[in-house]
Amino acid sequence: MMKSQGEYKLKSTPEDAISSVKFGPNTNQFLLVSSWDSSVRLYDIGANSLRHKYIHDNAVLDCCFTDAVHAFSGGLDNALKSFDFNAASETLVGSHNNAIKCVEHCPELNCILTGSWDHHVKLWDNRTSACAGNYNQSDKVFSMSVCGEKLLVATAGRKVLVWDIRNMSYALQKRETSLKYQTRCIRAFPNKQGFVLSSIEGRVAVEYLDTSPEVQKKKYAFKCHRIKEDGLEKIFPVNAISFHPIHNTFATGGSDGFVNVWDGFNKKRLCQFHQYHTSVTSLSFSHNGSILAIACSYFLEEDNPPNPLPEDIIYIRTVTDQETKPKYSSTS
């Protein structure tokens, strides 16, 4: 558990909890950050500087890039906004009937997908910014992930719905997760074979999209982000998952302040970073996997929160192949 030589804090961080950090496409330089302080911020992490900032009317729960100069974001004001960083201009694209929890870009089909607490996913045409469809998920949307031309939607009630974005008239799959408690995060494997889910009770599940019995036999769940103190096990929510874009390994961040890197196919933990000062709320690997952005914010998880609250900090960490590459044993 070493403190990385290549780790530093971003300057000009948000003034309230950080909800999402996302690297831009094909970049190790630009990071988009949404926050409960109603802002969306664009950072140049190489220069450690804040390049742009725009504001919503309430807390922003998620954001994404569509290309190097355009961002989309949504949150508690129910509004989907886009921002053009070149022109420094924002556009109100549309809205949901309740908070927008998730905002995802599908590069294959050049569309935006938003998931809301109003139980619906909306599809937006990126060229015209028009709503191209509104689809009932039967429950609050908690997390989403684009998987090629498919969309994975994790809802309340421990459900996962798999959609074909090209034809959203029906869900390809509806399944119950193997985790017993509320889902926090879902992320698709870069190889598009499956997905990883995390829950509020220190568990992660690795699942596969192929419904054949022999493939489904490979799915499993494991415990993580738990700390033993005085013979008692404290269990923490697993808030964040980010896949290494090349190695198919993934990082998890928990309310225990730890980041772990896992090899999901070989069921191994590759490493654990030093403990951060408060909950890890979001993670994002850069496009080539050499940098990991780590958002740390106190998420009001305890009955008696600390006073003063821990600072909201984004750490930028250089990661090595040694930390993120699967270690194949010579016997396998």
ZATIRO-935674 format. One line per 8 residues: number of its first residue (from 1); their letters; for each residue x, z, y of C-alpha. Coordinates in nm, 2 decimals, always signed. Layout:
BEGIN
NUM	a	X:Z:Y  ...
This chain:
BEGIN
1	mmksqgey	+0.00:+0.00:+0.00  +0.24:-0.12:+0.26  +0.18:-0.16:+0.63  +0.24:-0.53:+0.69  +0.53:-0.63:+0.92  +0.30:-0.91:+1.04  +0.00:-0.71:+1.17  -0.12:-0.66:+1.52
9	klkstped	-0.43:-0.57:+1.72  -0.62:-0.83:+1.93  -0.64:-0.76:+2.30  -0.98:-0.76:+2.49  -1.18:-0.66:+2.19  -1.56:-0.61:+2.20  -1.71:-0.29:+2.34  -1.93:-0.21:+2.05
17	aissvkfg	-1.94:-0.27:+1.67  -1.80:-0.60:+1.55  -2.05:-0.78:+1.33  -1.86:-1.10:+1.23  -1.51:-1.26:+1.25  -1.47:-1.63:+1.16  -1.17:-1.86:+1.18  -1.24:-2.21:+1.30
25	pntnqfll	-1.21:-2.51:+1.07  -0.85:-2.63:+1.01  -0.70:-2.36:+1.23  -0.49:-2.05:+1.20  -0.52:-2.01:+1.58  -0.88:-1.97:+1.69  -1.11:-1.68:+1.59  -1.48:-1.64:+1.67
33	vsswdssv	-1.61:-1.29:+1.70  -1.97:-1.16:+1.74  -2.05:-0.80:+1.84  -2.32:-0.55:+1.90  -2.21:-0.56:+2.27  -2.42:-0.88:+2.29  -2.11:-1.10:+2.32  -1.95:-1.39:+2.13
41	rlydigan	-1.58:-1.42:+2.19  -1.32:-1.69:+2.12  -0.97:-1.57:+2.07  -0.64:-1.76:+2.06  -0.47:-1.53:+1.81  -0.13:-1.70:+1.86  -0.13:-1.61:+2.22  -0.33:-1.29:+2.16
49	slrhkyih	-0.57:-1.38:+2.43  -0.94:-1.40:+2.49  -1.02:-1.77:+2.57  -1.40:-1.76:+2.62  -1.69:-1.52:+2.61  -2.07:-1.58:+2.62  -2.36:-1.34:+2.61  -2.69:-1.30:+2.42
57	dnavldcc	-2.98:-1.08:+2.54  -2.91:-0.83:+2.25  -2.66:-0.75:+1.97  -2.51:-1.06:+1.80  -2.51:-1.03:+1.42  -2.34:-1.35:+1.32  -2.16:-1.66:+1.45  -1.99:-1.98:+1.32
65	ftdavhaf	-1.79:-2.28:+1.43  -1.92:-2.63:+1.36  -1.59:-2.79:+1.47  -1.29:-2.69:+1.68  -1.49:-2.67:+2.01  -1.85:-2.58:+1.92  -2.00:-2.24:+1.81  -2.34:-2.12:+1.70
73	sggldnal	-2.46:-1.76:+1.71  -2.77:-1.54:+1.66  -2.88:-1.18:+1.66  -3.13:-0.92:+1.76  -3.27:-1.14:+2.05  -3.40:-1.37:+1.77  -3.23:-1.66:+1.95  -2.99:-1.93:+1.81
81	ksfdfnaa	-2.74:-2.03:+2.08  -2.47:-2.30:+2.07  -2.17:-2.30:+2.30  -1.94:-2.59:+2.39  -1.59:-2.44:+2.46  -1.46:-2.75:+2.63  -1.75:-2.77:+2.88  -1.79:-2.39:+2.89
89	setlvgsh	-2.17:-2.45:+2.85  -2.43:-2.28:+2.63  -2.75:-2.41:+2.49  -3.05:-2.22:+2.36  -3.11:-2.41:+2.04  -3.42:-2.23:+1.90  -3.54:-1.90:+1.76  -3.68:-1.70:+1.47
97	nnaikcve	-3.97:-1.45:+1.48  -3.73:-1.16:+1.41  -3.35:-1.10:+1.42  -3.12:-1.37:+1.31  -2.89:-1.20:+1.05  -2.68:-1.50:+0.93  -2.55:-1.83:+1.08  -2.37:-2.08:+0.86
105	hcpelnci	-2.25:-2.43:+0.90  -2.26:-2.69:+0.62  -1.99:-2.94:+0.69  -2.10:-3.17:+0.41  -2.44:-3.23:+0.57  -2.34:-3.14:+0.93  -2.62:-2.89:+0.97  -2.67:-2.53:+1.08
113	ltgswdhh	-2.85:-2.28:+0.86  -2.99:-1.95:+1.00  -3.13:-1.66:+0.79  -3.36:-1.40:+0.95  -3.53:-1.07:+0.90  -3.85:-1.28:+0.94  -3.80:-1.37:+0.57  -3.72:-1.74:+0.66
121	vklwdnrt	-3.42:-1.97:+0.66  -3.42:-2.25:+0.92  -3.23:-2.57:+0.90  -3.10:-2.72:+1.23  -2.97:-3.07:+1.28  -2.63:-3.03:+1.44  -2.65:-3.37:+1.63  -2.99:-3.31:+1.80
129	sacagnyn	-3.00:-2.92:+1.78  -3.36:-2.96:+1.65  -3.51:-2.75:+1.38  -3.54:-2.97:+1.07  -3.71:-2.72:+0.84  -3.84:-2.36:+0.80  -3.82:-2.21:+0.45  -3.97:-1.88:+0.32
137	qsdkvfsm	-3.74:-1.66:+0.13  -4.01:-1.39:+0.05  -3.80:-1.11:+0.20  -3.55:-1.02:+0.47  -3.23:-1.23:+0.46  -2.92:-1.01:+0.45  -2.64:-1.25:+0.38  -2.59:-1.63:+0.32
145	svcgekll	-2.31:-1.86:+0.20  -2.28:-2.23:+0.19  -2.15:-2.37:-0.14  -2.10:-2.74:-0.10  -2.45:-2.89:-0.06  -2.61:-2.57:-0.19  -2.71:-2.26:+0.01  -2.69:-1.91:-0.14
153	vatagrkv	-2.93:-1.66:+0.01  -2.91:-1.28:-0.06  -3.23:-1.10:+0.04  -3.37:-0.75:+0.03  -3.50:-0.65:-0.31  -3.16:-0.75:-0.46  -3.26:-1.12:-0.49  -3.04:-1.42:-0.47
161	lvwdirnm	-3.20:-1.77:-0.41  -3.00:-2.09:-0.46  -3.12:-2.39:-0.26  -3.02:-2.76:-0.25  -2.98:-2.81:+0.13  -3.07:-3.18:+0.08  -3.41:-3.09:-0.06  -3.53:-2.74:+0.04
169	syalqkre	-3.89:-2.79:-0.09  -3.82:-2.55:-0.37  -3.54:-2.30:-0.47  -3.32:-2.42:-0.76  -3.27:-2.07:-0.88  -3.42:-1.72:-0.81  -3.23:-1.44:-0.96  -3.20:-1.06:-0.94
177	tslkyqtr	-2.85:-0.94:-0.88  -2.67:-0.73:-1.14  -2.60:-0.47:-0.87  -2.84:-0.17:-0.85  -2.85:-0.13:-0.47  -2.89:-0.32:-0.15  -2.68:-0.63:-0.11  -2.43:-0.63:+0.18
185	cirafpnk	-2.25:-0.96:+0.15  -2.25:-1.28:-0.06  -1.98:-1.55:-0.05  -1.93:-1.86:-0.26  -1.61:-1.94:-0.45  -1.42:-2.22:-0.28  -1.44:-2.41:-0.62  -1.82:-2.39:-0.59
193	qgfvlssi	-1.86:-2.25:-0.95  -2.01:-1.92:-0.85  -2.03:-1.64:-0.59  -1.93:-1.28:-0.53  -2.18:-1.02:-0.41  -2.12:-0.67:-0.27  -2.35:-0.37:-0.23  -2.39:-0.05:-0.04
201	egrvavey	-2.27:+0.15:-0.34  -1.91:+0.05:-0.39  -1.97:-0.23:-0.63  -1.89:-0.60:-0.65  -2.05:-0.86:-0.88  -1.89:-1.19:-0.98  -2.16:-1.44:-1.09  -2.18:-1.81:-1.19
209	ldtspevq	-2.42:-2.08:-1.08  -2.43:-2.26:-1.42  -2.73:-2.11:-1.60  -2.61:-2.19:-1.95  -2.58:-1.88:-2.17  -2.21:-1.92:-2.24  -2.13:-1.94:-1.87  -2.36:-1.65:-1.78
217	kkkyafkc	-2.18:-1.44:-2.04  -1.88:-1.45:-1.80  -2.05:-1.27:-1.51  -1.95:-0.91:-1.45  -1.95:-0.63:-1.19  -1.70:-0.37:-1.11  -1.66:-0.05:-0.90  -1.44:-0.04:-0.59
225	hrikedgl	-1.41:+0.12:-0.25  -1.45:+0.47:-0.40  -1.23:+0.77:-0.31  -1.19:+1.08:-0.53  -1.16:+1.40:-0.34  -1.16:+1.75:-0.50  -1.30:+1.61:-0.82  -1.58:+1.43:-0.64
233	ekifpvna	-1.61:+1.06:-0.60  -1.71:+0.94:-0.26  -1.88:+0.60:-0.27  -1.86:+0.35:+0.02  -2.05:+0.03:+0.11  -1.86:-0.29:+0.06  -1.94:-0.47:+0.38  -1.72:-0.78:+0.38
241	isfhpihn	-1.59:-1.05:+0.15  -1.36:-1.34:+0.23  -1.22:-1.60:+0.00  -0.87:-1.72:+0.01  -0.93:-2.10:+0.06  -0.65:-2.21:-0.18  -0.61:-1.95:-0.45  -0.98:-1.87:-0.52
249	tfatggsd	-0.90:-1.50:-0.48  -1.10:-1.28:-0.24  -1.06:-0.98:-0.01  -1.32:-0.71:+0.01  -1.35:-0.46:+0.30  -1.53:-0.13:+0.28  -1.65:+0.17:+0.48  -1.36:+0.36:+0.32
257	gfvnvwdg	-1.13:+0.17:+0.56  -0.96:-0.02:+0.28  -0.91:-0.39:+0.22  -0.85:-0.50:-0.14  -0.75:-0.84:-0.27  -0.90:-0.94:-0.61  -0.84:-1.21:-0.87  -1.20:-1.26:-0.98
265	fnkkrlcq	-1.13:-1.49:-1.27  -0.87:-1.25:-1.43  -1.06:-0.94:-1.33  -0.75:-0.79:-1.15  -0.69:-0.62:-0.82  -0.38:-0.79:-0.67  -0.32:-0.55:-0.38  -0.46:-0.29:-0.15
273	fhqyhtsv	-0.36:-0.27:+0.22  -0.30:+0.05:+0.41  -0.61:+0.25:+0.51  -0.76:+0.14:+0.85  -0.89:+0.39:+1.10  -1.26:+0.32:+1.03  -1.50:+0.10:+0.83  -1.40:-0.26:+0.77
281	tslsfshn	-1.70:-0.46:+0.88  -1.59:-0.83:+0.85  -1.30:-1.03:+0.71  -1.19:-1.39:+0.75  -0.90:-1.58:+0.60  -0.77:-1.86:+0.81  -0.80:-2.22:+0.68  -0.47:-2.22:+0.48
289	gsilaiac	-0.50:-1.85:+0.38  -0.19:-1.73:+0.56  -0.37:-1.50:+0.80  -0.65:-1.25:+0.75  -0.86:-1.12:+1.04  -0.99:-0.77:+0.98  -1.27:-0.62:+1.19  -1.29:-0.24:+1.20
297	syfleedn	-1.59:-0.07:+1.36  -1.77:+0.25:+1.29  -2.11:+0.15:+1.15  -2.31:+0.48:+1.19  -2.30:+0.55:+0.82  -2.29:+0.93:+0.84  -2.55:+1.18:+0.95  -2.29:+1.34:+1.19
305	ppnplped	-2.09:+1.06:+1.34  -1.75:+1.15:+1.48  -1.73:+1.21:+1.86  -1.58:+1.01:+2.02  -1.66:+0.71:+1.79  -1.35:+0.52:+1.65  -1.24:+0.23:+1.86  -1.35:-0.12:+1.77
313	iiyirtvt	-1.04:-0.31:+1.67  -0.96:-0.65:+1.52  -0.64:-0.66:+1.32  -0.46:-1.00:+1.26  -0.25:-0.97:+0.95  -0.01:-1.23:+0.80  -0.06:-1.23:+0.42  +0.17:-1.36:+0.16
321	dqetkpky	+0.12:-1.55:-0.17  +0.25:-1.23:-0.34  -0.06:-1.05:-0.20  -0.31:-1.33:-0.26  -0.20:-1.55:-0.55  -0.32:-1.49:-0.91  -0.05:-1.34:-1.13  -0.08:-1.53:-1.46
329	ssts	+0.06:-1.33:-1.75  +0.31:-1.51:-1.98  +0.08:-1.44:-2.28  -0.23:-1.60:-2.14
